[in-house]
Every structure is written in structure tokens, then in C-alpha cells.
């Protein structure tokens, strides 16, 4: 998609994950639209909490863990986002990177 000005859904795949921040408006109304595009996973941040939703059939079902990052939960994402409020964005990003390096399962190949 890099460098493209228009998306052609016949050739361009949908994103694997969409992150919705429900600060000013609700994203639940958008879920059917994402489902029609075939977006497999939505991360929704509302009321200081991240919830992970996965497309199953024609609906999104809330799940504890990401399909693409099974070692990552909504609660973990929430914790790092909340750190932005107390420690600042740069510190929260560094903490997240450090956590990834230590906790993320490494490839076996």
C-alpha cells in the first residue's frame, strides 16, 4: 500500500488489524463495515480499556488475545497505553519495546 493514493479492494488486501480509539465517537457502528472489507481483527480503545475483537463469520467476537500476536492481550495493551498518561509517550514506547524483547516468544527457525 505504500505510495498508493487509492485502494483497490480487488487487488489490495484489507489490513490485518484496525485500531479504533473511541474518544469522541463510538466505533461499534463501523464494525459491519470492517467485516465487509474482511478486516480480521479490531482493537478498540474505550473508557481506558483495549478490547480485542476478531472476525468470525460475519460478526466480531471479543477475545482476550490477538490472533496475530497471541502473547498480547487487551489488558497488556491497556497498561502500556495508560503509561502514556503518567510517564509520557516516549517512555511508554520504550517500555513496550523492552517488554517485547524480553517476553515475546522468539521464532524457532
KEPASE-810529 format. One record per residue: residue number from 1; residue in three letters; x, y, z of N, C-alpha, C in turn. Coordinates in nm, 4 decimals, m for minus. Example, Ala and Ser with C-alpha at 12.3 -4.5 7.8 and 13.67 -1.06 7.14 Angstrom:
// residues 2
+------+------+----------+----------+----------+----------+----------+----------+----------+----------+----------+
! resi ! resn !     n.px !     n.py !     n.pz !    ca.px !    ca.py !    ca.pz !     c.px !     c.py !     c.pz !
+------+------+----------+----------+----------+----------+----------+----------+----------+----------+----------+
!    1 !  ALA !   1.3190 !  m0.5690 !   0.7800 !   1.2300 !  m0.4500 !   0.7800 !   1.3200 !  m0.3300 !   0.7800 !
!    2 !  SER !   1.2850 !  m0.2250 !   0.7080 !   1.3670 !  m0.1060 !   0.7140 !   1.2900 !   0.0030 !   0.7870 !
+------+------+----------+----------+----------+----------+----------+----------+----------+----------+----------+
This chain:
// residues 109
+------+------+----------+----------+----------+----------+----------+----------+----------+----------+----------+
! resi ! resn !     n.px !     n.py !     n.pz !    ca.px !    ca.py !    ca.pz !     c.px !     c.py !     c.pz !
+------+------+----------+----------+----------+----------+----------+----------+----------+----------+----------+
!    1 !  UNK !   0.0810 !  m0.1196 !   0.0000 !   0.0000 !   0.0000 !   0.0000 !   0.0854 !   0.1262 !   0.0000 !
!    2 !  UNK !   0.2089 !   0.1135 !   0.0396 !   0.2946 !   0.2313 !   0.0483 !   0.3062 !   0.2966 !  m0.0885 !
!    3 !  UNK !   0.2857 !   0.4289 !  m0.0915 !   0.2990 !   0.5033 !  m0.2148 !   0.1734 !   0.5071 !  m0.2992 !
!    4 !  UNK !   0.0706 !   0.4350 !  m0.2619 !  m0.0535 !   0.4345 !  m0.3390 !  m0.1444 !   0.5471 !  m0.2914 !
!    5 !  UNK !  m0.2173 !   0.6044 !  m0.3855 !  m0.3125 !   0.7088 !  m0.3482 !  m0.4545 !   0.6561 !  m0.3403 !
!    6 !  UNK !  m0.4806 !   0.5416 !  m0.4025 !  m0.6142 !   0.4823 !  m0.3984 !  m0.6034 !   0.3338 !  m0.3666 !
!    7 !  UNK !  m0.7069 !   0.2839 !  m0.3021 !  m0.7121 !   0.1428 !  m0.2660 !  m0.8068 !   0.0716 !  m0.3614 !
!    8 !  UNK !  m0.7621 !  m0.0395 !  m0.4166 !  m0.8466 !  m0.1242 !  m0.4998 !  m0.8639 !  m0.2563 !  m0.4260 !
!    9 !  UNK !  m0.9803 !  m0.2773 !  m0.3675 !  m1.0024 !  m0.3957 !  m0.2842 !  m0.9981 !  m0.5264 !  m0.3629 !
!   10 !  UNK !  m0.9999 !  m0.5175 !  m0.4957 !  m0.9865 !  m0.6399 !  m0.5766 !  m0.8415 !  m0.6900 !  m0.5760 !
!   11 !  UNK !  m0.7466 !  m0.5960 !  m0.5546 !  m0.6059 !  m0.6364 !  m0.5515 !  m0.5404 !  m0.6121 !  m0.4157 !
!   12 !  UNK !  m0.5810 !  m0.5087 !  m0.3461 !  m0.5200 !  m0.4723 !  m0.2184 !  m0.5924 !  m0.5423 !  m0.1033 !
!   13 !  UNK !  m0.5197 !  m0.6173 !  m0.0237 !  m0.5846 !  m0.6863 !   0.0881 !  m0.6215 !  m0.5864 !   0.1987 !
!   14 !  UNK !  m0.7195 !  m0.6226 !   0.2814 !  m0.7513 !  m0.5351 !   0.3949 !  m0.6378 !  m0.5406 !   0.4972 !
!   15 !  UNK !  m0.6318 !  m0.4439 !   0.5866 !  m0.5299 !  m0.4518 !   0.6920 !  m0.5581 !  m0.5700 !   0.7835 !
!   16 !  UNK !  m0.4545 !  m0.6246 !   0.8470 !  m0.4727 !  m0.7352 !   0.9407 !  m0.5390 !  m0.6880 !   1.0693 !
!   17 !  UNK !  m0.5067 !  m0.5655 !   1.1106 !  m0.5576 !  m0.5109 !   1.2367 !  m0.5961 !  m0.3648 !   1.2147 !
!   18 !  UNK !  m0.7104 !  m0.3271 !   1.2717 !  m0.7503 !  m0.1867 !   1.2770 !  m0.7600 !  m0.1487 !   1.4240 !
!   19 !  UNK !  m0.7055 !  m0.0329 !   1.4584 !  m0.7136 !   0.0185 !   1.5952 !  m0.8108 !   0.1349 !   1.5950 !
!   20 !  UNK !  m0.9172 !   0.1253 !   1.6736 !  m1.0170 !   0.2313 !   1.6861 !  m1.0067 !   0.2941 !   1.8237 !
!   21 !  UNK !  m0.9951 !   0.4251 !   1.8281 !  m0.9900 !   0.4998 !   1.9527 !  m1.1241 !   0.5708 !   1.9683 !
!   22 !  UNK !  m1.2040 !   0.5261 !   2.0630 !  m1.3389 !   0.5794 !   2.0816 !  m1.3421 !   0.6985 !   2.1773 !
!   23 !  UNK !  m1.2578 !   0.7968 !   2.1539 !  m1.2584 !   0.9146 !   2.2403 !  m1.3810 !   1.0018 !   2.2163 !
!   24 !  UNK !  m1.4131 !   1.0278 !   2.0913 !  m1.5223 !   1.1205 !   2.0632 !  m1.6458 !   1.0541 !   2.0034 !
!   25 !  UNK !  m1.6286 !   0.9423 !   1.9359 !  m1.7451 !   0.8754 !   1.8781 !  m1.7260 !   0.7247 !   1.8867 !
!   26 !  UNK !  m1.8354 !   0.6547 !   1.8904 !  m1.8305 !   0.5092 !   1.9017 !  m1.7924 !   0.4429 !   1.7711 !
!   27 !  UNK !  m1.7184 !   0.3331 !   1.7821 !  m1.6745 !   0.2610 !   1.6622 !  m1.7600 !   0.1376 !   1.6349 !
!   28 !  UNK !  m1.8490 !   0.1030 !   1.7271 !  m1.9286 !  m0.0190 !   1.7074 !  m2.0071 !  m0.0157 !   1.5773 !
!   29 !  UNK !  m2.0536 !   0.1032 !   1.5365 !  m2.1274 !   0.1147 !   1.4106 !  m2.0398 !   0.0842 !   1.2897 !
!   30 !  UNK !  m1.9091 !   0.0959 !   1.3065 !  m1.8161 !   0.0703 !   1.1963 !  m1.7824 !  m0.0782 !   1.1824 !
!   31 !  UNK !  m1.8094 !  m0.1572 !   1.2839 !  m1.7719 !  m0.2989 !   1.2795 !  m1.8271 !  m0.3706 !   1.1554 !
!   32 !  UNK !  m1.9548 !  m0.3526 !   1.1194 !  m2.0031 !  m0.4208 !   0.9984 !  m1.9290 !  m0.3788 !   0.8717 !
!   33 !  UNK !  m1.8859 !  m0.2538 !   0.8672 !  m1.8103 !  m0.2055 !   0.7502 !  m1.6756 !  m0.2774 !   0.7430 !
!   34 !  UNK !  m1.6057 !  m0.2841 !   0.8573 !  m1.4783 !  m0.3557 !   0.8601 !  m1.4983 !  m0.5025 !   0.8250 !
!   35 !  UNK !  m1.6094 !  m0.5612 !   0.8725 !  m1.6391 !  m0.7005 !   0.8421 !  m1.6570 !  m0.7230 !   0.6925 !
!   36 !  UNK !  m1.7238 !  m0.6299 !   0.6252 !  m1.7434 !  m0.6426 !   0.4799 !  m1.6108 !  m0.6350 !   0.4055 !
!   37 !  UNK !  m1.5170 !  m0.5563 !   0.4589 !  m1.3846 !  m0.5481 !   0.3983 !  m1.2989 !  m0.6700 !   0.4335 !
!   38 !  UNK !  m1.3417 !  m0.7482 !   0.5338 !  m1.2661 !  m0.8672 !   0.5733 !  m1.1508 !  m0.8392 !   0.6685 !
!   39 !  UNK !  m1.1601 !  m0.7301 !   0.7453 !  m1.0557 !  m0.6996 !   0.8439 !  m1.0660 !  m0.8039 !   0.9553 !
!   40 !  UNK !  m0.9642 !  m0.8884 !   0.9741 !  m0.9761 !  m0.9995 !   1.0684 !  m0.9749 !  m0.9616 !   1.2162 !
!   41 !  UNK !  m0.9160 !  m0.8459 !   1.2498 !  m0.9053 !  m0.8133 !   1.3924 !  m0.9174 !  m0.6628 !   1.4140 !
!   42 !  UNK !  m0.9951 !  m0.6259 !   1.5162 !  m1.0111 !  m0.4868 !   1.5571 !  m0.9668 !  m0.4728 !   1.7012 !
!   43 !  UNK !  m0.8899 !  m0.3687 !   1.7284 !  m0.8528 !  m0.3349 !   1.8659 !  m0.9272 !  m0.2058 !   1.8964 !
!   44 !  UNK !  m1.0101 !  m0.2077 !   1.9986 !  m1.0949 !  m0.0927 !   2.0321 !  m1.0556 !  m0.0381 !   2.1688 !
!   45 !  UNK !  m1.0222 !   0.0919 !   2.1729 !  m0.9840 !   0.1581 !   2.2972 !  m1.0973 !   0.2498 !   2.3382 !
!   46 !  UNK !  m1.1604 !   0.2176 !   2.4501 !  m1.2711 !   0.2984 !   2.5013 !  m1.2700 !   0.2897 !   2.6531 !
!   47 !  UNK !  m1.2963 !   0.4032 !   2.7173 !  m1.3026 !   0.4099 !   2.8637 !  m1.1749 !   0.3518 !   2.9262 !
!   48 !  UNK !  m1.0604 !   0.3898 !   2.8695 !  m0.9295 !   0.3479 !   2.9214 !  m0.9105 !   0.1969 !   2.9213 !
!   49 !  UNK !  m0.9667 !   0.1308 !   2.8211 !  m0.9511 !  m0.0144 !   2.8114 !  m0.9459 !  m0.0569 !   2.6646 !
!   50 !  UNK !  m0.8502 !  m0.1448 !   2.6326 !  m0.8401 !  m0.2007 !   2.4981 !  m0.9110 !  m0.3358 !   2.4971 !
!   51 !  UNK !  m0.9977 !  m0.3516 !   2.3996 !  m1.0659 !  m0.4802 !   2.3796 !  m1.0322 !  m0.5293 !   2.2394 !
!   52 !  UNK !  m1.0062 !  m0.6573 !   2.2294 !  m0.9687 !  m0.7184 !   2.1019 !  m1.0899 !  m0.7931 !   2.0476 !
!   53 !  UNK !  m1.1242 !  m0.7641 !   1.9215 !  m1.2384 !  m0.8279 !   1.8557 !  m1.1880 !  m0.8969 !   1.7293 !
!   54 !  UNK !  m1.2338 !  m1.0215 !   1.7096 !  m1.1905 !  m1.0971 !   1.5921 !  m1.3111 !  m1.1340 !   1.5067 !
!   55 !  UNK !  m1.2924 !  m1.1228 !   1.3764 !  m1.3979 !  m1.1552 !   1.2808 !  m1.4164 !  m1.3061 !   1.2746 !
!   56 !  UNK !  m1.5368 !  m1.3484 !   1.3038 !  m1.5737 !  m1.4897 !   1.2943 !  m1.7039 !  m1.4963 !   1.2166 !
!   57 !  UNK !  m1.6936 !  m1.5487 !   1.0953 !  m1.8102 !  m1.5475 !   1.0069 !  m1.8401 !  m1.4047 !   0.9656 !
!   58 !  UNK !  m1.9550 !  m1.3554 !   1.0075 !  m1.9957 !  m1.2204 !   0.9696 !  m1.9957 !  m1.1225 !   1.0876 !
!   59 !  UNK !  m1.9491 !  m1.1675 !   1.2050 !  m1.9523 !  m1.0809 !   1.3237 !  m1.8170 !  m1.0791 !   1.3933 !
!   60 !  UNK !  m1.8004 !  m0.9778 !   1.4743 !  m1.6806 !  m0.9674 !   1.5563 !  m1.7116 !  m1.0188 !   1.6957 !
!   61 !  UNK !  m1.6228 !  m1.1025 !   1.7449 !  m1.6352 !  m1.1611 !   1.8776 !  m1.5178 !  m1.1100 !   1.9616 !
!   62 !  UNK !  m1.5480 !  m1.0672 !   2.0836 !  m1.4418 !  m1.0200 !   2.1712 !  m1.3585 !  m1.1385 !   2.2197 !
!   63 !  UNK !  m1.2275 !  m1.1213 !   2.2150 !  m1.1335 !  m1.2243 !   2.2583 !  m1.0310 !  m1.1623 !   2.3517 !
!   64 !  UNK !  m0.9709 !  m1.2445 !   2.4340 !  m0.8700 !  m1.1957 !   2.5285 !  m0.7387 !  m1.1638 !   2.4589 !
!   65 !  UNK !  m0.7019 !  m1.2458 !   2.3594 !  m0.5708 !  m1.2342 !   2.2946 !  m0.5838 !  m1.2039 !   2.1462 !
!   66 !  UNK !  m0.4800 !  m1.1451 !   2.0928 !  m0.4727 !  m1.1177 !   1.9499 !  m0.4481 !  m1.2470 !   1.8736 !
!   67 !  UNK !  m0.5102 !  m1.2583 !   1.7601 !  m0.4878 !  m1.3725 !   1.6710 !  m0.3477 !  m1.3655 !   1.6112 !
!   68 !  UNK !  m0.3020 !  m1.2460 !   1.5825 !  m0.1731 !  m1.2282 !   1.5160 !  m0.0564 !  m1.2211 !   1.6142 !
!   69 !  UNK !  m0.0863 !  m1.1799 !   1.7356 !   0.0136 !  m1.1709 !   1.8413 !  m0.0429 !  m1.2411 !   1.9646 !
!   70 !  UNK !  m0.0441 !  m1.3737 !   1.9660 !  m0.1120 !  m1.4474 !   2.0730 !  m0.0552 !  m1.4234 !   2.2126 !
!   71 !  UNK !   0.0615 !  m1.3672 !   2.2229 !   0.1221 !  m1.3344 !   2.3512 !   0.0786 !  m1.1967 !   2.3995 !
!   72 !  UNK !  m0.0069 !  m1.1274 !   2.3217 !  m0.0509 !  m0.9924 !   2.3538 !  m0.2002 !  m0.9913 !   2.3858 !
!   73 !  UNK !  m0.2343 !  m0.9392 !   2.5034 !  m0.3750 !  m0.9297 !   2.5445 !  m0.4201 !  m0.7833 !   2.5445 !
!   74 !  UNK !  m0.5505 !  m0.7667 !   2.5487 !  m0.6059 !  m0.6327 !   2.5600 !  m0.5607 !  m0.5643 !   2.6879 !
!   75 !  UNK !  m0.5520 !  m0.6411 !   2.7955 !  m0.5075 !  m0.5840 !   2.9236 !  m0.3639 !  m0.5329 !   2.9144 !
!   76 !  UNK !  m0.2778 !  m0.6055 !   2.8434 !  m0.1391 !  m0.5604 !   2.8271 !  m0.1332 !  m0.4314 !   2.7457 !
!   77 !  UNK !  m0.2084 !  m0.4276 !   2.6365 !  m0.2128 !  m0.3060 !   2.5555 !  m0.2640 !  m0.1883 !   2.6374 !
!   78 !  UNK !  m0.3679 !  m0.2132 !   2.7168 !  m0.4235 !  m0.1083 !   2.8022 !  m0.3164 !  m0.0538 !   2.8965 !
!   79 !  UNK !  m0.2427 !  m0.1421 !   2.9590 !  m0.1386 !  m0.0997 !   3.0524 !  m0.0369 !  m0.0086 !   2.9882 !
!   80 !  UNK !   0.0076 !  m0.0425 !   2.8684 !   0.1071 !   0.0415 !   2.8012 !   0.0470 !   0.1741 !   2.7551 !
!   81 !  UNK !  m0.0782 !   0.1731 !   2.7108 !  m0.1420 !   0.2997 !   2.6725 !  m0.1629 !   0.3903 !   2.7934 !
!   82 !  UNK !  m0.1989 !   0.3306 !   2.9055 !  m0.2190 !   0.4092 !   3.0267 !  m0.0863 !   0.4682 !   3.0762 !
!   83 !  UNK !   0.0230 !   0.4005 !   3.0506 !   0.1551 !   0.4535 !   3.0877 !   0.1847 !   0.5843 !   3.0168 !
!   84 !  UNK !   0.1289 !   0.5999 !   2.8967 !   0.1478 !   0.7260 !   2.8235 !   0.0986 !   0.8438 !   2.9061 !
!   85 !  UNK !  m0.0086 !   0.8236 !   2.9814 !  m0.0670 !   0.9319 !   3.0604 !   0.0202 !   0.9704 !   3.1793 !
!   86 !  UNK !   0.0888 !   0.8731 !   3.2352 !   0.1673 !   0.9003 !   3.3559 !   0.3158 !   0.9212 !   3.3288 !
!   87 !  UNK !   0.3694 !   0.8512 !   3.2282 !   0.5136 !   0.8573 !   3.2022 !   0.5483 !   0.9267 !   3.0708 !
!   88 !  UNK !   0.4490 !   0.9531 !   2.9895 !   0.4731 !   1.0133 !   2.8587 !   0.4844 !   0.9060 !   2.7510 !
!   89 !  UNK !   0.4596 !   0.9487 !   2.6283 !   0.4569 !   0.8559 !   2.5154 !   0.5915 !   0.7896 !   2.4900 !
!   90 !  UNK !   0.6990 !   0.8659 !   2.4919 !   0.8315 !   0.8083 !   2.4630 !   0.8682 !   0.7006 !   2.5641 !
!   91 !  UNK !   0.8437 !   0.7273 !   2.6916 !   0.8759 !   0.6289 !   2.7952 !   0.7890 !   0.5043 !   2.7808 !
!   92 !  UNK !   0.6621 !   0.5227 !   2.7470 !   0.5724 !   0.4088 !   2.7302 !   0.6147 !   0.3235 !   2.6104 !
!   93 !  UNK !   0.6549 !   0.3877 !   2.5032 !   0.7007 !   0.3137 !   2.3842 !   0.8283 !   0.2364 !   2.4166 !
!   94 !  UNK !   0.9214 !   0.2985 !   2.4877 !   1.0444 !   0.2285 !   2.5272 !   1.0121 !   0.1081 !   2.6148 !
!   95 !  UNK !   0.9202 !   0.1260 !   2.7106 !   0.8820 !   0.0156 !   2.7987 !   0.8181 !  m0.0969 !   2.7187 !
!   96 !  UNK !   0.7358 !  m0.0617 !   2.6205 !   0.6710 !  m0.1633 !   2.5371 !   0.7753 !  m0.2389 !   2.4548 !
!   97 !  UNK !   0.8696 !  m0.1679 !   2.3963 !   0.9762 !  m0.2334 !   2.3183 !   1.0594 !  m0.3259 !   2.4065 !
!   98 !  UNK !   1.0943 !  m0.2787 !   2.5258 !   1.1710 !  m0.3624 !   2.6184 !   1.0930 !  m0.4876 !   2.6551 !
!   99 !  UNK !   0.9646 !  m0.4695 !   2.6827 !   0.8792 !  m0.5832 !   2.7162 !   0.8738 !  m0.6824 !   2.6004 !
!  100 !  UNK !   0.8593 !  m0.6311 !   2.4775 !   0.8555 !  m0.7188 !   2.3599 !   0.9836 !  m0.8003 !   2.3473 !
!  101 !  UNK !   1.0962 !  m0.7347 !   2.3670 !   1.2246 !  m0.8048 !   2.3539 !   1.2389 !  m0.9168 !   2.4567 !
!  102 !  UNK !   1.1876 !  m0.8958 !   2.5765 !   1.2015 !  m0.9940 !   2.6837 !   1.0939 !  m1.1026 !   2.6815 !
!  103 !  UNK !   0.9692 !  m1.0639 !   2.6543 !   0.8556 !  m1.1533 !   2.6739 !   0.8045 !  m1.2217 !   2.5481 !
!  104 !  UNK !   0.8242 !  m1.1620 !   2.4349 !   0.7696 !  m1.2171 !   2.3111 !   0.8397 !  m1.3475 !   2.2765 !
!  105 !  UNK !   0.7603 !  m1.4501 !   2.2440 !   0.8235 !  m1.5757 !   2.2026 !   0.9076 !  m1.5540 !   2.0771 !
!  106 !  UNK !   1.0240 !  m1.6105 !   2.0760 !   1.1130 !  m1.5963 !   1.9616 !   1.0877 !  m1.7080 !   1.8626 !
!  107 !  UNK !   1.1115 !  m1.6783 !   1.7368 !   1.0933 !  m1.7766 !   1.6310 !   1.1831 !  m1.8972 !   1.6555 !
!  108 !  UNK !   1.1310 !  m2.0133 !   1.6254 !   1.2055 !  m2.1373 !   1.6468 !   1.2904 !  m2.1773 !   1.5264 !
!  109 !  UNK !   1.2866 !  m2.0969 !   1.4178 !   1.3638 !  m2.1360 !   1.2998 !   1.4929 !  m2.0660 !   1.2925 !
+------+------+----------+----------+----------+----------+----------+----------+----------+----------+----------+
